[in-house]
C-alpha cells in the first residue's frame, strides 16, 4: 500500500491509475533493441527523442548491454545531441512493458528479443555495427558517422509514417 495525500492506495489501484494515464496519453511507445545497447539503439533512441516531439515515448535496450561507446557520444555531440544521461539497459528490464513498436537494429536482437505483452509491431532496421570496423580512430569514427546518418534517416521516415 502507498499513502499519498492522506490516502492509502493498493498496488492494484496504482496499476489501474498508471493504465488510465497510459490510455489518455497519445504517445506511441517505441523500444529500440540491439546487441550491446551501446551504439545503434542508443542513437535511434536519441534521434527519436530529439525529432519526435511529444508523439513518442522512447526506450532502448540490449541483449547483452555493454555501456555507451565513446564514439557514440562523440558523433552524437557533433549533431548537438548529448548522450550524457544515456546508459545501457538489458532488454529483460522491459519484459512486462507494453509497446506500440519494437525495432531491432540487428539480427541478433531480432532473434533474441523476448516477446512483450500486448499488440505491437516489429520493424527490423538491420544496420551494420560500426564497432566491427578495423582501423585507426578516424576510420572508426567515419563508420560511426555513417551509422548515425543512416539511423537518423530511418527515424525521420518513421516519424513521418507514424505521427498522427
C-alpha positions, 0 to 999 in steps of 0.5 A: 500500500502507498499513502499519498495525500492522506490516502492509502492506495493498493498496488492494484489501484496504482496499476489501474491509475498508471493504465488510465494515464497510459490510455489518455496519453497519445504517445506511441511507445517505441523500444529500440533493441540491439546487441550491446545497447551501446551504439545503434539503439542508443542513437535511434533512441536519441534521434527519436527523442530529439525529432519526435516531439511529444508523439513518442515515448522512447526506450532502448535496450540490449541483449547483452548491454555493454555501456555507451561507446565513446564514439557514440557520444562523440558523433552524437555531440557533433549533431548537438545531441548529448548522450550524457544521461544515456546508459545501457539497459538489458532488454529483460528490464522491459519484459512486462512493458507494453509497446506500440513498436519494437525495432531491432537494429540487428539480427541478433536482437531480432532473434533474441528479443523476448516477446512483450505483452500486448499488440505491437509491431516489429520493424527490423532496421538491420544496420551494420555495427560500426564497432566491427570496423578495423582501423585507426580512430578516424576510420572508426569514427567515419563508420560511426558517422555513417551509422548515425546518418543512416539511423537518423534517416530511418527515424525521420521516415518513421516519424513521418509514417507514424505521427498522427 
